[in-house]
Amino acid sequence: MTYLDFLRAGSPLHRVTPCETGFSIAPVGEDPAAREAFQAVAEVAVEREGQGYRVADVSMSEVSGGYEAVFVVPLKGPLQT
């Protein structure tokens, strides 16, 4: 399983929302624990950009400075859900 596959599938740490050209990942909840757990997934997603996907955009919290959402676009082929 590639990291793109992991991101696309969702996990207890992140939820996935399909978009026209890819998908976004975000915390599974609004509570501080869910947001903190999501930070690790988001940081690795940004670090691994280029490994089958690109990060098209990120949404950052103005309060905490942490990731609120990461928009991912696969590098080849249409998104299959």
PDB file of N, CA, C and O in Angstrom:
ATOM      1  N   MET A   1       0.841  -1.173   0.000  1.00  0.00           N
ATOM      2  CA  MET A   1       0.000   0.000   0.000  1.00  0.00           C
ATOM      3  C   MET A   1       0.889   1.239   0.000  1.00  0.00           C
ATOM      4  O   MET A   1       1.785   1.374   0.833  1.00  0.00           O
ATOM      5  N   THR A   2       0.633   2.129  -0.930  1.00  0.00           N
ATOM      6  CA  THR A   2       1.384   3.385  -0.980  1.00  0.00           C
ATOM      7  C   THR A   2       0.771   4.377   0.006  1.00  0.00           C
ATOM      8  O   THR A   2      -0.327   4.162   0.520  1.00  0.00           O
ATOM      9  N   TYR A   3       1.491   5.459   0.260  1.00  0.00           N
ATOM     10  CA  TYR A   3       0.940   6.476   1.151  1.00  0.00           C
ATOM     11  C   TYR A   3      -0.277   7.139   0.501  1.00  0.00           C
ATOM     12  O   TYR A   3      -1.209   7.537   1.201  1.00  0.00           O
ATOM     13  N   LEU A   4      -0.276   7.260  -0.814  1.00  0.00           N
ATOM     14  CA  LEU A   4      -1.450   7.775  -1.519  1.00  0.00           C
ATOM     15  C   LEU A   4      -2.662   6.889  -1.236  1.00  0.00           C
ATOM     16  O   LEU A   4      -3.750   7.397  -0.964  1.00  0.00           O
ATOM     17  N   ASP A   5      -2.482   5.572  -1.298  1.00  0.00           N
ATOM     18  CA  ASP A   5      -3.574   4.644  -1.001  1.00  0.00           C
ATOM     19  C   ASP A   5      -4.078   4.836   0.430  1.00  0.00           C
ATOM     20  O   ASP A   5      -5.283   4.849   0.679  1.00  0.00           O
ATOM     21  N   PHE A   6      -3.136   4.985   1.368  1.00  0.00           N
ATOM     22  CA  PHE A   6      -3.495   5.223   2.768  1.00  0.00           C
ATOM     23  C   PHE A   6      -4.308   6.507   2.891  1.00  0.00           C
ATOM     24  O   PHE A   6      -5.352   6.523   3.544  1.00  0.00           O
ATOM     25  N   LEU A   7      -3.837   7.575   2.268  1.00  0.00           N
ATOM     26  CA  LEU A   7      -4.551   8.842   2.347  1.00  0.00           C
ATOM     27  C   LEU A   7      -5.947   8.731   1.752  1.00  0.00           C
ATOM     28  O   LEU A   7      -6.916   9.228   2.327  1.00  0.00           O
ATOM     29  N   ARG A   8      -6.045   8.085   0.613  1.00  0.00           N
ATOM     30  CA  ARG A   8      -7.311   7.948  -0.107  1.00  0.00           C
ATOM     31  C   ARG A   8      -8.335   7.119   0.663  1.00  0.00           C
ATOM     32  O   ARG A   8      -9.539   7.347   0.552  1.00  0.00           O
ATOM     33  N   ALA A   9      -7.845   6.150   1.447  1.00  0.00           N
ATOM     34  CA  ALA A   9      -8.733   5.234   2.155  1.00  0.00           C
ATOM     35  C   ALA A   9      -9.337   5.820   3.425  1.00  0.00           C
ATOM     36  O   ALA A   9     -10.394   5.370   3.869  1.00  0.00           O
ATOM     37  N   GLY A  10      -8.684   6.815   4.013  1.00  0.00           N
ATOM     38  CA  GLY A  10      -9.132   7.314   5.300  1.00  0.00           C
ATOM     39  C   GLY A  10      -8.610   6.416   6.414  1.00  0.00           C
ATOM     40  O   GLY A  10      -8.115   5.320   6.153  1.00  0.00           O
ATOM     41  N   SER A  11      -8.718   6.872   7.630  1.00  0.00           N
ATOM     42  CA  SER A  11      -8.219   6.104   8.776  1.00  0.00           C
ATOM     43  C   SER A  11      -8.863   6.653  10.037  1.00  0.00           C
ATOM     44  O   SER A  11      -9.629   7.615   9.966  1.00  0.00           O
ATOM     45  N   PRO A  12      -8.572   6.067  11.183  1.00  0.00           N
ATOM     46  CA  PRO A  12      -9.077   6.636  12.434  1.00  0.00           C
ATOM     47  C   PRO A  12      -8.519   8.038  12.703  1.00  0.00           C
ATOM     48  O   PRO A  12      -9.026   8.749  13.571  1.00  0.00           O
ATOM     49  N   LEU A  13      -7.481   8.439  11.963  1.00  0.00           N
ATOM     50  CA  LEU A  13      -6.845   9.739  12.162  1.00  0.00           C
ATOM     51  C   LEU A  13      -7.283  10.800  11.168  1.00  0.00           C
ATOM     52  O   LEU A  13      -7.097  11.991  11.420  1.00  0.00           O
ATOM     53  N   HIS A  14      -7.868  10.391  10.031  1.00  0.00           N
ATOM     54  CA  HIS A  14      -8.278  11.367   9.025  1.00  0.00           C
ATOM     55  C   HIS A  14      -9.477  10.888   8.221  1.00  0.00           C
ATOM     56  O   HIS A  14      -9.673   9.693   8.002  1.00  0.00           O
ATOM     57  N   ARG A  15     -10.275  11.865   7.789  1.00  0.00           N
ATOM     58  CA  ARG A  15     -11.414  11.575   6.918  1.00  0.00           C
ATOM     59  C   ARG A  15     -11.105  12.102   5.521  1.00  0.00           C
ATOM     60  O   ARG A  15     -10.287  13.006   5.348  1.00  0.00           O
ATOM     61  N   VAL A  16     -11.768  11.526   4.541  1.00  0.00           N
ATOM     62  CA  VAL A  16     -11.517  11.867   3.139  1.00  0.00           C
ATOM     63  C   VAL A  16     -12.789  12.435   2.512  1.00  0.00           C
ATOM     64  O   VAL A  16     -13.886  11.914   2.716  1.00  0.00           O
ATOM     65  N   THR A  17     -12.620  13.502   1.752  1.00  0.00           N
ATOM     66  CA  THR A  17     -13.720  14.084   1.001  1.00  0.00           C
ATOM     67  C   THR A  17     -13.295  14.169  -0.457  1.00  0.00           C
ATOM     68  O   THR A  17     -12.359  14.901  -0.779  1.00  0.00           O
ATOM     69  N   PRO A  18     -13.970  13.423  -1.365  1.00  0.00           N
ATOM     70  CA  PRO A  18     -13.620  13.500  -2.784  1.00  0.00           C
ATOM     71  C   PRO A  18     -13.874  14.897  -3.339  1.00  0.00           C
ATOM     72  O   PRO A  18     -14.833  15.568  -2.959  1.00  0.00           O
ATOM     73  N   CYS A  19     -13.003  15.317  -4.238  1.00  0.00           N
ATOM     74  CA  CYS A  19     -13.131  16.591  -4.950  1.00  0.00           C
ATOM     75  C   CYS A  19     -13.066  16.284  -6.446  1.00  0.00           C
ATOM     76  O   CYS A  19     -12.861  15.135  -6.838  1.00  0.00           O
ATOM     77  N   GLU A  20     -13.236  17.288  -7.263  1.00  0.00           N
ATOM     78  CA  GLU A  20     -13.264  17.075  -8.718  1.00  0.00           C
ATOM     79  C   GLU A  20     -11.967  16.453  -9.241  1.00  0.00           C
ATOM     80  O   GLU A  20     -12.014  15.527 -10.051  1.00  0.00           O
ATOM     81  N   THR A  21     -10.828  16.942  -8.797  1.00  0.00           N
ATOM     82  CA  THR A  21      -9.552  16.459  -9.338  1.00  0.00           C
ATOM     83  C   THR A  21      -8.761  15.594  -8.366  1.00  0.00           C
ATOM     84  O   THR A  21      -7.666  15.139  -8.696  1.00  0.00           O
ATOM     85  N   GLY A  22      -9.290  15.364  -7.194  1.00  0.00           N
ATOM     86  CA  GLY A  22      -8.572  14.581  -6.188  1.00  0.00           C
ATOM     87  C   GLY A  22      -9.420  14.414  -4.949  1.00  0.00           C
ATOM     88  O   GLY A  22     -10.575  13.994  -5.028  1.00  0.00           O
ATOM     89  N   PHE A  23      -8.849  14.743  -3.800  1.00  0.00           N
ATOM     90  CA  PHE A  23      -9.588  14.614  -2.553  1.00  0.00           C
ATOM     91  C   PHE A  23      -8.918  15.461  -1.488  1.00  0.00           C
ATOM     92  O   PHE A  23      -7.771  15.882  -1.639  1.00  0.00           O
ATOM     93  N   SER A  24      -9.646  15.704  -0.415  1.00  0.00           N
ATOM     94  CA  SER A  24      -9.058  16.414   0.714  1.00  0.00           C
ATOM     95  C   SER A  24      -9.067  15.498   1.921  1.00  0.00           C
ATOM     96  O   SER A  24      -9.924  14.622   2.048  1.00  0.00           O
ATOM     97  N   ILE A  25      -8.107  15.709   2.805  1.00  0.00           N
ATOM     98  CA  ILE A  25      -8.072  14.986   4.064  1.00  0.00           C
ATOM     99  C   ILE A  25      -8.199  16.023   5.181  1.00  0.00           C
ATOM    100  O   ILE A  25      -7.732  17.155   5.057  1.00  0.00           O
ATOM    101  N   ALA A  26      -8.840  15.609   6.266  1.00  0.00           N
ATOM    102  CA  ALA A  26      -9.081  16.498   7.392  1.00  0.00           C
ATOM    103  C   ALA A  26      -9.200  15.659   8.663  1.00  0.00           C
ATOM    104  O   ALA A  26      -9.302  14.435   8.590  1.00  0.00           O
ATOM    105  N   PRO A  27      -9.187  16.303   9.810  1.00  0.00           N
ATOM    106  CA  PRO A  27      -9.357  15.558  11.063  1.00  0.00           C
ATOM    107  C   PRO A  27     -10.724  14.855  11.104  1.00  0.00           C
ATOM    108  O   PRO A  27     -11.675  15.296  10.459  1.00  0.00           O
ATOM    109  N   VAL A  28     -10.806  13.766  11.862  1.00  0.00           N
ATOM    110  CA  VAL A  28     -12.069  13.039  11.981  1.00  0.00           C
ATOM    111  C   VAL A  28     -13.054  13.742  12.899  1.00  0.00           C
ATOM    112  O   VAL A  28     -14.245  13.429  12.884  1.00  0.00           O
ATOM    113  N   GLY A  29     -12.579  14.676  13.688  1.00  0.00           N
ATOM    114  CA  GLY A  29     -13.460  15.413  14.593  1.00  0.00           C
ATOM    115  C   GLY A  29     -12.918  16.795  14.876  1.00  0.00           C
ATOM    116  O   GLY A  29     -11.822  17.149  14.439  1.00  0.00           O
ATOM    117  N   GLU A  30     -13.684  17.566  15.603  1.00  0.00           N
ATOM    118  CA  GLU A  30     -13.295  18.933  15.924  1.00  0.00           C
ATOM    119  C   GLU A  30     -12.582  19.056  17.265  1.00  0.00           C
ATOM    120  O   GLU A  30     -12.054  20.121  17.587  1.00  0.00           O
ATOM    121  N   ASP A  31     -12.559  17.989  18.045  1.00  0.00           N
ATOM    122  CA  ASP A  31     -11.944  18.066  19.366  1.00  0.00           C
ATOM    123  C   ASP A  31     -10.422  18.158  19.255  1.00  0.00           C
ATOM    124  O   ASP A  31      -9.851  17.759  18.240  1.00  0.00           O
ATOM    125  N   PRO A  32      -9.770  18.675  20.282  1.00  0.00           N
ATOM    126  CA  PRO A  32      -8.312  18.855  20.236  1.00  0.00           C
ATOM    127  C   PRO A  32      -7.530  17.564  19.964  1.00  0.00           C
ATOM    128  O   PRO A  32      -6.519  17.600  19.262  1.00  0.00           O
ATOM    129  N   ALA A  33      -7.975  16.441  20.500  1.00  0.00           N
ATOM    130  CA  ALA A  33      -7.267  15.173  20.281  1.00  0.00           C
ATOM    131  C   ALA A  33      -7.309  14.757  18.810  1.00  0.00           C
ATOM    132  O   ALA A  33      -6.306  14.298  18.263  1.00  0.00           O
ATOM    133  N   ALA A  34      -8.468  14.916  18.171  1.00  0.00           N
ATOM    134  CA  ALA A  34      -8.591  14.556  16.752  1.00  0.00           C
ATOM    135  C   ALA A  34      -7.735  15.474  15.887  1.00  0.00           C
ATOM    136  O   ALA A  34      -7.087  15.020  14.944  1.00  0.00           O
ATOM    137  N   ARG A  35      -7.734  16.764  16.210  1.00  0.00           N
ATOM    138  CA  ARG A  35      -6.922  17.719  15.442  1.00  0.00           C
ATOM    139  C   ARG A  35      -5.435  17.432  15.615  1.00  0.00           C
ATOM    140  O   ARG A  35      -4.669  17.511  14.654  1.00  0.00           O
ATOM    141  N   GLU A  36      -5.028  17.102  16.830  1.00  0.00           N
ATOM    142  CA  GLU A  36      -3.615  16.794  17.086  1.00  0.00           C
ATOM    143  C   GLU A  36      -3.192  15.523  16.356  1.00  0.00           C
ATOM    144  O   GLU A  36      -2.110  15.478  15.770  1.00  0.00           O
ATOM    145  N   ALA A  37      -4.033  14.489  16.386  1.00  0.00           N
ATOM    146  CA  ALA A  37      -3.710  13.242  15.695  1.00  0.00           C
ATOM    147  C   ALA A  37      -3.589  13.459  14.190  1.00  0.00           C
ATOM    148  O   ALA A  37      -2.747  12.842  13.537  1.00  0.00           O
ATOM    149  N   PHE A  38      -4.423  14.330  13.641  1.00  0.00           N
ATOM    150  CA  PHE A  38      -4.392  14.617  12.208  1.00  0.00           C
ATOM    151  C   PHE A  38      -3.098  15.292  11.781  1.00  0.00           C
ATOM    152  O   PHE A  38      -2.660  15.112  10.646  1.00  0.00           O
ATOM    153  N   GLN A  39      -2.489  16.052  12.651  1.00  0.00           N
ATOM    154  CA  GLN A  39      -1.270  16.791  12.298  1.00  0.00           C
ATOM    155  C   GLN A  39      -0.185  15.860  11.755  1.00  0.00           C
ATOM    156  O   GLN A  39       0.492  16.193  10.782  1.00  0.00           O
ATOM    157  N   ALA A  40      -0.023  14.698  12.383  1.00  0.00           N
ATOM    158  CA  ALA A  40       1.010  13.752  11.929  1.00  0.00           C
ATOM    159  C   ALA A  40       0.722  13.266  10.510  1.00  0.00           C
ATOM    160  O   ALA A  40       1.635  13.184   9.688  1.00  0.00           O
ATOM    161  N   VAL A  41      -0.534  12.945  10.217  1.00  0.00           N
ATOM    162  CA  VAL A  41      -0.913  12.491   8.872  1.00  0.00           C
ATOM    163  C   VAL A  41      -0.664  13.610   7.856  1.00  0.00           C
ATOM    164  O   VAL A  41      -0.106  13.373   6.785  1.00  0.00           O
ATOM    165  N   ALA A  42      -1.076  14.810   8.199  1.00  0.00           N
ATOM    166  CA  ALA A  42      -0.926  15.944   7.283  1.00  0.00           C
ATOM    167  C   ALA A  42       0.548  16.259   7.027  1.00  0.00           C
ATOM    168  O   ALA A  42       0.941  16.508   5.887  1.00  0.00           O
ATOM    169  N   GLU A  43       1.357  16.251   8.075  1.00  0.00           N
ATOM    170  CA  GLU A  43       2.789  16.546   7.913  1.00  0.00           C
ATOM    171  C   GLU A  43       3.463  15.535   7.000  1.00  0.00           C
ATOM    172  O   GLU A  43       4.259  15.910   6.139  1.00  0.00           O
ATOM    173  N   VAL A  44       3.152  14.253   7.179  1.00  0.00           N
ATOM    174  CA  VAL A  44       3.757  13.219   6.320  1.00  0.00           C
ATOM    175  C   VAL A  44       3.228  13.365   4.892  1.00  0.00           C
ATOM    176  O   VAL A  44       3.982  13.183   3.937  1.00  0.00           O
ATOM    177  N   ALA A  45       1.950  13.689   4.735  1.00  0.00           N
ATOM    178  CA  ALA A  45       1.393  13.888   3.384  1.00  0.00           C
ATOM    179  C   ALA A  45       2.144  14.990   2.651  1.00  0.00           C
ATOM    180  O   ALA A  45       2.471  14.844   1.473  1.00  0.00           O
ATOM    181  N   VAL A  46       2.415  16.075   3.332  1.00  0.00           N
ATOM    182  CA  VAL A  46       3.145  17.186   2.713  1.00  0.00           C
ATOM    183  C   VAL A  46       4.592  16.783   2.429  1.00  0.00           C
ATOM    184  O   VAL A  46       5.122  17.107   1.366  1.00  0.00           O
ATOM    185  N   GLU A  47       5.231  16.085   3.357  1.00  0.00           N
ATOM    186  CA  GLU A  47       6.621  15.645   3.168  1.00  0.00           C
ATOM    187  C   GLU A  47       6.772  14.673   2.004  1.00  0.00           C
ATOM    188  O   GLU A  47       7.782  14.702   1.302  1.00  0.00           O
ATOM    189  N   ARG A  48       5.780  13.815   1.793  1.00  0.00           N
ATOM    190  CA  ARG A  48       5.865  12.788   0.745  1.00  0.00           C
ATOM    191  C   ARG A  48       5.301  13.242  -0.601  1.00  0.00           C
ATOM    192  O   ARG A  48       5.161  12.435  -1.521  1.00  0.00           O
ATOM    193  N   GLU A  49       4.983  14.509  -0.715  1.00  0.00           N
ATOM    194  CA  GLU A  49       4.477  15.017  -1.994  1.00  0.00           C
ATOM    195  C   GLU A  49       5.443  14.624  -3.108  1.00  0.00           C
ATOM    196  O   GLU A  49       6.660  14.706  -2.941  1.00  0.00           O
ATOM    197  N   GLY A  50       4.897  14.200  -4.237  1.00  0.00           N
ATOM    198  CA  GLY A  50       5.710  13.758  -5.361  1.00  0.00           C
ATOM    199  C   GLY A  50       5.762  12.248  -5.465  1.00  0.00           C
ATOM    200  O   GLY A  50       6.208  11.713  -6.480  1.00  0.00           O
ATOM    201  N   GLN A  51       5.314  11.553  -4.431  1.00  0.00           N
ATOM    202  CA  GLN A  51       5.306  10.091  -4.427  1.00  0.00           C
ATOM    203  C   GLN A  51       3.931   9.585  -4.855  1.00  0.00           C
ATOM    204  O   GLN A  51       3.240   8.898  -4.103  1.00  0.00           O
ATOM    205  N   GLY A  52       3.554   9.943  -6.087  1.00  0.00           N
ATOM    206  CA  GLY A  52       2.274   9.524  -6.641  1.00  0.00           C
ATOM    207  C   GLY A  52       1.192  10.577  -6.536  1.00  0.00           C
ATOM    208  O   GLY A  52       0.090  10.384  -7.049  1.00  0.00           O
ATOM    209  N   TYR A  53       1.484  11.679  -5.885  1.00  0.00           N
ATOM    210  CA  TYR A  53       0.492  12.738  -5.742  1.00  0.00           C
ATOM    211  C   TYR A  53       1.188  14.069  -5.530  1.00  0.00           C
ATOM    212  O   TYR A  53       2.384  14.139  -5.248  1.00  0.00           O
ATOM    213  N   ARG A  54       0.389  15.136  -5.678  1.00  0.00           N
ATOM    214  CA  ARG A  54       0.884  16.465  -5.323  1.00  0.00           C
ATOM    215  C   ARG A  54      -0.094  17.092  -4.343  1.00  0.00           C
ATOM    216  O   ARG A  54      -1.284  16.777  -4.345  1.00  0.00           O
ATOM    217  N   VAL A  55       0.409  17.962  -3.527  1.00  0.00           N
ATOM    218  CA  VAL A  55      -0.429  18.702  -2.597  1.00  0.00           C
ATOM    219  C   VAL A  55      -0.840  19.987  -3.309  1.00  0.00           C
ATOM    220  O   VAL A  55      -0.012  20.866  -3.553  1.00  0.00           O
ATOM    221  N   ALA A  56      -2.116  20.085  -3.636  1.00  0.00           N
ATOM    222  CA  ALA A  56      -2.609  21.231  -4.384  1.00  0.00           C
ATOM    223  C   ALA A  56      -2.818  22.450  -3.494  1.00  0.00           C
ATOM    224  O   ALA A  56      -2.685  23.587  -3.947  1.00  0.00           O
ATOM    225  N   ASP A  57      -3.145  22.211  -2.227  1.00  0.00           N
ATOM    226  CA  ASP A  57      -3.408  23.326  -1.314  1.00  0.00           C
ATOM    227  C   ASP A  57      -3.457  22.779   0.105  1.00  0.00           C
ATOM    228  O   ASP A  57      -3.666  21.584   0.314  1.00  0.00           O
ATOM    229  N   VAL A  58      -3.265  23.648   1.058  1.00  0.00           N
ATOM    230  CA  VAL A  58      -3.437  23.307   2.464  1.00  0.00           C
ATOM    231  C   VAL A  58      -4.244  24.410   3.134  1.00  0.00           C
ATOM    232  O   VAL A  58      -4.182  25.574   2.737  1.00  0.00           O
ATOM    233  N   SER A  59      -4.984  24.033   4.134  1.00  0.00           N
ATOM    234  CA  SER A  59      -5.727  24.991   4.946  1.00  0.00           C
ATOM    235  C   SER A  59      -5.134  24.934   6.342  1.00  0.00           C
ATOM    236  O   SER A  59      -5.076  23.872   6.962  1.00  0.00           O
ATOM    237  N   MET A  60      -4.695  26.088   6.832  1.00  0.00           N
ATOM    238  CA  MET A  60      -4.056  26.160   8.145  1.00  0.00           C
ATOM    239  C   MET A  60      -4.961  26.902   9.124  1.00  0.00           C
ATOM    240  O   MET A  60      -5.681  27.825   8.744  1.00  0.00           O
ATOM    241  N   SER A  61      -4.914  26.490  10.374  1.00  0.00           N
ATOM    242  CA  SER A  61      -5.667  27.163  11.424  1.00  0.00           C
ATOM    243  C   SER A  61      -4.999  28.480  11.779  1.00  0.00           C
ATOM    244  O   SER A  61      -3.791  28.527  12.013  1.00  0.00           O
ATOM    245  N   GLU A  62      -5.778  29.544  11.819  1.00  0.00           N
ATOM    246  CA  GLU A  62      -5.231  30.840  12.217  1.00  0.00           C
ATOM    247  C   GLU A  62      -4.925  30.865  13.711  1.00  0.00           C
ATOM    248  O   GLU A  62      -4.079  31.640  14.158  1.00  0.00           O
ATOM    249  N   VAL A  63      -5.603  30.030  14.478  1.00  0.00           N
ATOM    250  CA  VAL A  63      -5.424  30.005  15.931  1.00  0.00           C
ATOM    251  C   VAL A  63      -4.205  29.176  16.319  1.00  0.00           C
ATOM    252  O   VAL A  63      -3.309  29.664  17.008  1.00  0.00           O
ATOM    253  N   SER A  64      -4.173  27.907  15.869  1.00  0.00           N
ATOM    254  CA  SER A  64      -3.108  26.999  16.304  1.00  0.00           C
ATOM    255  C   SER A  64      -1.926  26.941  15.337  1.00  0.00           C
ATOM    256  O   SER A  64      -0.825  26.542  15.718  1.00  0.00           O
ATOM    257  N   GLY A  65      -2.159  27.341  14.082  1.00  0.00           N
ATOM    258  CA  GLY A  65      -1.115  27.222  13.074  1.00  0.00           C
ATOM    259  C   GLY A  65      -1.001  25.819  12.507  1.00  0.00           C
ATOM    260  O   GLY A  65      -0.148  25.562  11.657  1.00  0.00           O
ATOM    261  N   GLY A  66      -1.858  24.897  12.970  1.00  0.00           N
ATOM    262  CA  GLY A  66      -1.828  23.516  12.488  1.00  0.00           C
ATOM    263  C   GLY A  66      -2.651  23.340  11.219  1.00  0.00           C
ATOM    264  O   GLY A  66      -3.404  24.223  10.810  1.00  0.00           O
ATOM    265  N   TYR A  67      -2.481  22.165  10.607  1.00  0.00           N
ATOM    266  CA  TYR A  67      -3.233  21.843   9.396  1.00  0.00           C
ATOM    267  C   TYR A  67      -4.705  21.608   9.733  1.00  0.00           C
ATOM    268  O   TYR A  67      -5.026  20.934  10.711  1.00  0.00           O
ATOM    269  N   GLU A  68      -5.590  22.167   8.918  1.00  0.00           N
ATOM    270  CA  GLU A  68      -7.022  21.887   9.020  1.00  0.00           C
ATOM    271  C   GLU A  68      -7.469  20.957   7.900  1.00  0.00           C
ATOM    272  O   GLU A  68      -8.386  20.157   8.083  1.00  0.00           O
ATOM    273  N   ALA A  69      -6.822  21.061   6.740  1.00  0.00           N
ATOM    274  CA  ALA A  69      -7.135  20.208   5.599  1.00  0.00           C
ATOM    275  C   ALA A  69      -5.967  20.236   4.625  1.00  0.00           C
ATOM    276  O   ALA A  69      -5.238  21.224   4.536  1.00  0.00           O
ATOM    277  N   VAL A  70      -5.801  19.135   3.893  1.00  0.00           N
ATOM    278  CA  VAL A  70      -4.783  19.030   2.849  1.00  0.00           C
ATOM    279  C   VAL A  70      -5.495  18.530   1.590  1.00  0.00           C
ATOM    280  O   VAL A  70      -6.190  17.515   1.630  1.00  0.00           O
ATOM    281  N   PHE A  71      -5.323  19.238   0.481  1.00  0.00           N
ATOM    282  CA  PHE A  71      -5.950  18.866  -0.780  1.00  0.00           C
ATOM    283  C   PHE A  71      -4.930  18.127  -1.649  1.00  0.00           C
ATOM    284  O   PHE A  71      -3.878  18.671  -1.987  1.00  0.00           O
ATOM    285  N   VAL A  72      -5.254  16.887  -2.005  1.00  0.00           N
ATOM    286  CA  VAL A  72      -4.337  15.970  -2.677  1.00  0.00           C
ATOM    287  C   VAL A  72      -4.840  15.678  -4.089  1.00  0.00           C
ATOM    288  O   VAL A  72      -6.030  15.438  -4.297  1.00  0.00           O
ATOM    289  N   VAL A  73      -3.920  15.702  -5.058  1.00  0.00           N
ATOM    290  CA  VAL A  73      -4.250  15.377  -6.437  1.00  0.00           C
ATOM    291  C   VAL A  73      -3.304  14.267  -6.903  1.00  0.00           C
ATOM    292  O   VAL A  73      -2.090  14.469  -6.926  1.00  0.00           O
ATOM    293  N   PRO A  74      -3.844  13.088  -7.277  1.00  0.00           N
ATOM    294  CA  PRO A  74      -2.993  12.032  -7.811  1.00  0.00           C
ATOM    295  C   PRO A  74      -2.265  12.513  -9.069  1.00  0.00           C
ATOM    296  O   PRO A  74      -2.808  13.308  -9.836  1.00  0.00           O
ATOM    297  N   LEU A  75      -1.038  12.033  -9.279  1.00  0.00           N
ATOM    298  CA  LEU A  75      -0.244  12.480 -10.425  1.00  0.00           C
ATOM    299  C   LEU A  75      -0.655  11.837 -11.734  1.00  0.00           C
ATOM    300  O   LEU A  75      -0.464  12.433 -12.793  1.00  0.00           O
ATOM    301  N   LYS A  76      -1.214  10.634 -11.691  1.00  0.00           N
ATOM    302  CA  LYS A  76      -1.594   9.995 -12.963  1.00  0.00           C
ATOM    303  C   LYS A  76      -2.937   9.299 -12.833  1.00  0.00           C
ATOM    304  O   LYS A  76      -3.280   8.746 -11.788  1.00  0.00           O
ATOM    305  N   GLY A  77      -3.679   9.342 -13.914  1.00  0.00           N
ATOM    306  CA  GLY A  77      -4.961   8.673 -13.983  1.00  0.00           C
ATOM    307  C   GLY A  77      -6.031   9.389 -13.183  1.00  0.00           C
ATOM    308  O   GLY A  77      -5.737  10.197 -12.302  1.00  0.00           O
ATOM    309  N   PRO A  78      -7.274   9.079 -13.504  1.00  0.00           N
ATOM    310  CA  PRO A  78      -8.392   9.689 -12.771  1.00  0.00           C
ATOM    311  C   PRO A  78      -8.504   9.102 -11.375  1.00  0.00           C
ATOM    312  O   PRO A  78      -8.042   7.991 -11.114  1.00  0.00           O
ATOM    313  N   LEU A  79      -9.118   9.856 -10.489  1.00  0.00           N
ATOM    314  CA  LEU A  79      -9.347   9.402  -9.129  1.00  0.00           C
ATOM    315  C   LEU A  79     -10.374   8.293  -9.154  1.00  0.00           C
ATOM    316  O   LEU A  79     -11.442   8.444  -9.748  1.00  0.00           O
ATOM    317  N   GLN A  80     -10.064   7.182  -8.515  1.00  0.00           N
ATOM    318  CA  GLN A  80     -11.008   6.070  -8.419  1.00  0.00           C
ATOM    319  C   GLN A  80     -11.437   5.942  -6.977  1.00  0.00           C
ATOM    320  O   GLN A  80     -10.608   5.779  -6.082  1.00  0.00           O
ATOM    321  N   THR A  81     -12.733   6.016  -6.756  1.00  0.00           N
ATOM    322  CA  THR A  81     -13.257   5.916  -5.393  1.00  0.00           C
ATOM    323  C   THR A  81     -14.090   4.682  -5.230  1.00  0.00           C
ATOM    324  O   THR A  81     -14.616   4.430  -4.145  1.00  0.00           O
TER     325      THR A  81
END
